[in-house]
Structure formats: C-alpha cells, structure tokens
Amino acid sequence: MRLNEVTYTDAKPVEGYGPGFFRIGGEVFRGGVLVSGAGITAWGGYGDAEALLALVEHVDVLFIGTGADVAHIPADLRTQLESGGLGVEAMSSPAAARTYNVLLSEGRRIALAMLPV
C-alpha cells in the first residue's frame, strides 16, 4: 500500500464535527460555516445567499452540508447559485466535509457551506 501525505494549499480541511460545531484547520466553529480559499466565516444558512454568491468568481463547485441528514436546498437558492455559474452539490454535512477534503487535497476550486449536525 502506498501512502501519500496530503498537503492543503489555500483552504483548510475539515478535521471533525459534533453536535453544533465543526473543527476546521485546528479551530472550533459553532453553528453554520462557510469554508473556502478566502477563509472560514460564519454562515447564516439558506437565507445567507449573498455570502455564497460572492464565491462565484473563485470556485467551480460549492458543497452544501444540510446537517445530519440529506435535504433539498431551497429551489430559489439553487437557481440563484447555478445561474451565477456555480455548481451546487447538496448532501449531509458529514458527507460534504469528506468530499470537500478529498477534492481540496487535489487542488480543486471548491467551497463548503455546512449546517451543523
């Protein structure tokens, strides 16, 4: 088996999560978070579309973690993001964090918005 050390460039990986919090890049964040190459900020949930739309120029795909379970994001939010040229993938927050970390390690232009579990 060949093991490779993973090196992250701009953005920080998600290291863990629990009820109401995420550990990202060695820091603990409570509530919803938005993670990208620009940094880590609080995310107010589906009503905070402006923060997500600001990513359009910088990322190709946005993963949206919907909490403990998979859920649909509001149709108008998806339409806004996709019409701006942003690919959107909604999944549970644990799955979104894992997928984000894998693609981040490959140097992809991605971002992650998550609701807590």
C-alpha positions as CSV (number, residue, x, y, z in Angstrom):
1,M,0.0,0.0,0.0
2,R,1.3,3.4,-0.9
3,L,0.6,6.3,1.4
4,N,0.8,9.9,0.4
5,E,1.0,12.9,2.7
6,V,-1.9,15.3,1.9
7,T,-0.9,19.0,1.5
8,Y,-3.6,21.6,1.6
9,T,-2.9,24.9,-0.1
10,D,-5.3,27.8,0.2
11,A,-8.2,26.5,2.3
12,K,-8.2,24.5,5.5
13,P,-9.6,21.0,5.8
14,V,-12.5,19.9,8.0
15,E,-11.0,17.9,10.8
16,G,-14.1,17.0,12.8
17,Y,-17.6,17.8,13.8
18,G,-20.1,17.2,16.5
19,P,-23.5,18.5,17.8
20,G,-23.5,22.2,16.8
21,F,-19.8,22.6,16.0
22,F,-17.1,22.0,13.4
23,R,-13.3,21.8,13.8
24,I,-11.6,23.3,10.8
25,G,-7.9,23.9,10.5
26,G,-7.4,23.5,14.2
27,E,-10.1,25.9,15.3
28,V,-13.6,25.2,16.6
29,F,-16.6,26.9,14.9
30,R,-20.1,26.9,16.3
31,G,-23.1,27.0,14.0
32,G,-23.1,27.1,10.2
33,V,-19.8,27.7,8.5
34,L,-18.6,28.7,5.0
35,V,-15.1,27.4,4.1
36,S,-13.2,28.5,1.0
37,G,-9.7,29.6,0.0
38,A,-10.7,33.1,1.3
39,G,-11.0,31.7,4.8
40,I,-13.6,30.4,7.3
41,T,-16.6,32.5,8.2
42,A,-20.0,32.0,9.9
43,W,-22.8,31.1,7.5
44,G,-26.4,32.1,8.4
45,G,-27.9,29.2,6.5
46,Y,-30.1,29.2,3.4
47,G,-31.1,32.8,3.8
48,D,-27.5,33.9,3.6
49,A,-27.2,33.7,-0.2
50,E,-25.0,36.8,-0.6
51,A,-22.1,35.0,1.1
52,L,-22.4,32.1,-1.3
53,L,-22.9,34.3,-4.4
54,A,-19.6,36.1,-3.5
55,L,-17.8,32.8,-4.3
56,V,-18.9,32.6,-8.0
57,E,-15.6,34.1,-9.3
58,H,-13.4,32.0,-7.1
59,V,-14.8,28.4,-7.1
60,D,-16.3,26.0,-9.5
61,V,-18.3,23.8,-7.1
62,L,-20.0,24.6,-3.8
63,F,-20.8,21.7,-1.5
64,I,-23.7,22.4,0.9
65,G,-23.9,20.3,4.0
66,T,-27.6,20.1,5.0
67,G,-27.0,18.9,8.6
68,A,-27.2,15.4,9.9
69,D,-29.5,14.2,7.0
70,V,-29.6,14.8,3.3
71,A,-32.2,17.5,2.4
72,H,-33.0,19.6,-0.6
73,I,-31.9,23.2,-0.5
74,P,-34.5,25.8,-1.4
75,A,-35.1,25.9,-5.2
76,D,-34.7,29.6,-5.4
77,L,-31.2,29.4,-3.7
78,R,-30.1,26.7,-6.1
79,T,-31.4,28.7,-9.1
80,Q,-29.5,31.8,-7.9
81,L,-26.2,29.9,-7.5
82,E,-26.4,27.9,-10.7
83,S,-27.4,30.9,-12.8
84,G,-24.3,32.6,-11.5
85,G,-22.2,29.7,-12.9
86,L,-21.6,27.9,-9.6
87,G,-22.0,24.1,-9.4
88,V,-24.0,23.1,-6.4
89,E,-24.0,19.7,-4.6
90,A,-26.2,19.3,-1.5
91,M,-25.6,16.3,0.9
92,S,-25.4,15.7,4.6
93,S,-22.8,17.7,6.4
94,P,-20.6,14.7,7.2
95,A,-20.6,13.6,3.6
96,A,-20.0,17.2,2.4
97,A,-17.0,17.6,4.7
98,R,-15.4,14.3,3.5
99,T,-16.0,15.1,-0.2
100,Y,-14.7,18.7,0.3
101,N,-11.5,17.4,2.0
102,V,-10.8,14.9,-0.9
103,L,-11.2,17.5,-3.6
104,L,-9.3,20.1,-1.6
105,S,-6.4,17.8,-1.4
106,E,-6.5,17.5,-5.2
107,G,-6.2,21.3,-5.5
108,R,-9.7,21.9,-6.9
109,R,-11.5,25.2,-6.8
110,I,-14.2,24.4,-4.3
111,A,-16.0,25.8,-1.2
112,L,-18.1,24.3,1.5
113,A,-21.2,25.7,3.3
114,M,-22.4,23.5,6.2
115,L,-25.2,23.5,8.7
116,P,-24.3,21.7,12.0
117,V,-25.3,18.1,12.7
